[in-house]
Amino acid sequence: MPVNLPAPNPSELYPIAGVQIGVTEAGVRKANRKDLTVVLIDEGASVAGVFTKNRFCAAPVQICREHLSAGHGIRAMLINTGNANAGTGEEGLFRARSTCSALAGKLKLPPESILPFSTGVIMEPLPNDRIEAGLDAALANAAEGNWVRAAEGIMTTDTVAKAFGAQVMIDGVLVSITGISKGAGMIRPNMATMLGFMATDASVSPSIMQQLARELADGSFNRVTVDGDTSTNDSFVVIATNKAKHPFIDSLDSANGRVLKAALLSVARKLAQAIVRDGEGATKFITIQVEGGKTADECRQVAYAVAHSPLVKTAFYASDPNLGRILAAVGYAGIDDLDQSRIDLLLDDVHVAKNGGRDPAYREEDGQRVMKQAEILVRIGLGRGQATDTVWTCDLSHDYVTINADYRS
Amino acid sequence: MPVNLPAPNPSELYPIAGVQIGVTEAGVRKANRKDLTVVLIDEGASVAGVFTKNRFCAAPVQICREHLSAGHGIRAMLINTGNANAGTGEEGLFRARSTCSALAGKLKLPPESILPFSTGVIMEPLPNDRIEAGLDAALANAAEGNWVRAAEGIMTTDTVAKAFGAQVMIDGVLVSITGISKGAGMIRPNMATMLGFMATDASVSPSIMQQLARELADGSFNRVTVDGDTSTNDSFVVIATNKAKHPFIDSLDSANGRVLKAALLSVARKLAQAIVRDGEGATKFITIQVEGGKTADECRQVAYAVAHSPLVKTAFYASDPNLGRILAAVGYAGIDDLDQSRIDLLLDDVHVAKNGGRDPAYREEDGQRVMKQAEILVRIGLGRGQATDTVWTCDLSHDYVTINADYRS
């Protein structure tokens, strides 16, 4: 059961001028599943992507990087589920290129204008023939209003489709933003995982698109963790179709740039948090906010140490205010000159530890009350500076083990 | 059920001349449990210790560091279970010092000659009065032959007492080694965890004891992981009583130094591996051997990434040769210039992946056969150098979640 994650609200998923989506059932791995999505992008759009840092990255990720740097302009994305095309060597690159060429041929475009994405089982050959055979049906389905279908089309073991939108005024012009994501762990049956796509009709200079994609990812997808396993296929793409009639945005620090980025970031955060809310076996959504650090980086390092600790995660699952586990994770996070006598810990509004020891006023029943909630804010004070950072995670439950220990079937 | 870990063999636990052990039931947390151990060390012994790198280290760890550097010579160790005296601030230091002073008074020694160790619940006040009240009974029990009792006396949620010994000839003189350890996770009810103590009657110069302790820890306890949670109380102490009549060893690189270190290391490894074999919920003992690295450090970094991956650990639990998970963990281990096309992966003798992709000759039934074993060797080739390193770990099972999600009772 996802944590406070409703199904997409179609009225909030704005069509984006210049983007059409077609989804079909290509039988990549199983029959009768929406598993092939084509996103068509009008000429003149600005597109940028951010990809997994995993050195063992999948074939489509390698090709996305190539095609984005080829400079032809991106005109379509081709997304399949059921097979990640990861750990497949040269053969995997060949098969991914073949799908790009097939779609490019139908659209009369160079193959470099296609971005391929795959998610699903690792180390099995991509059935590129089935994908190529499904292209006509996907193209015939293409329409601006297909965002819910797209969110469904990229699901693997997600239990809920993930899509959010927003609208914002820029220089008196209404701009729309719609995004989708998928992922719930690194995922049964060893799916390779996180995909996020956002589109806006805003007009954004290509020169700042990469910076925009990076900053959006850093503020959203790079702040969530389910199990700390970085997948081979993680990809996040931002498309600005440049159809809205406001002046081109050529700096993220300009007034219009700030407005647009804030609106995009709010959607990106919802998409990223949706992955945690639908985390494998998740029963709780946990925000870990570290304050009083010397730098944001060290705050994030501490937040991730806490978010990745199996002991902390099982304590959340048990609703056990087992606070020594959080303090221990803070202690081993790797800040060599951390002064334990300055550490504070709060669960929501309950002050648990003060100056490195149990707060004399702390009562276990208060900690317990917070730990029973479906949404929990953990606040950790380092007492050594002004920086702060936040990470979102979920608990570690029996279902996580069940899901991931289940033999691939 | 621990993995291939029998109860201690008393005939292998050699008395060490110059070391006497007394164990009693002091009722630290629960009645009728051996929970207080005193180790008396004759004057003239060489003693060194290695302690947790957790910045949130427990009061006894802080005091051990002080006392070892005070230069008075260490004459006794005082070990309690039931309470870790961690996350207890100034009050915790005061109470730990009080126990040292009480024992020192009875032995007519300065308090700095006592090393205190605590393991058990975090963030609760140490009942130093009960510990001090138990000292007379512990001292009355002191004898050279009490190593099994000592191993039992330091257990918390361990399911098996952990003790090993060895004998070795040095310059025609028989030298004995005996060691004990405890730990099984970071542990219910949030126990603070790993303790290891080794003693030998060998004659070792104090000047090389710290180097010896560090090298033994690096080759044993620093190579194991259950859940990646570094406890606040981890401590490892080596005692050389200098009673054996061989020439003093003043270099670990001398012929005698190498013989002694090898014998000590073989015992230290058994003690460390015993913690993994008795790991919380463990059903399998897994050796992760990384070869072909540029440095041993990077091999170890990769081995730990694999050993800590919840996805890899659940796959072992499921006996699922889910090899993409291992490759993905190799990929995110943090080696920036790793060339995935050179990665090899073997399970025991089964070649699974070659040059970054599935070995064409690999059959899943062969991988499955190895994954079903209770002891599994994972060999990862990085193909970029000559260095190698090894880490030992266990799987992640339902019982791990059950044990750690159980509310403290």
Interface residues (C-beta under 8 A of the other chain):
Chain A: K53 N54 R55 F56 C57 A84 A86 G87 T88 G89 E90 E91 G92 V121 I122 M123 G185 M186 P189 N190 A192 D227 G228 D229 T230 S231 T232 H308 S309 P310 L311 T314 A315 Y317 A318 S319 D320 N322 L323 G324 R325 L327 A328 A329 V330 G331 Y332 I335 D336 L338 D339 Q340 S341 I343 A353 N355 G356 G357 R358 L396 S397 H398 Y400 V401 T402 N404 A405 D406 Y407 R408
Chain B: K53 N54 R55 F56 C57 A84 A86 G87 T88 G89 E90 E91 G92 V121 I122 M123 G185 M186 P189 N190 A192 D227 G228 D229 T230 S231 T232 H308 S309 P310 L311 T314 A315 Y317 A318 S319 D320 N322 L323 G324 R325 L327 A328 A329 V330 G331 Y332 A333 I335 D336 L338 Q340 S341 I343 A353 N355 G356 G357 R358 L396 S397 H398 Y400 V401 T402 N404 A405 D406 Y407 R408
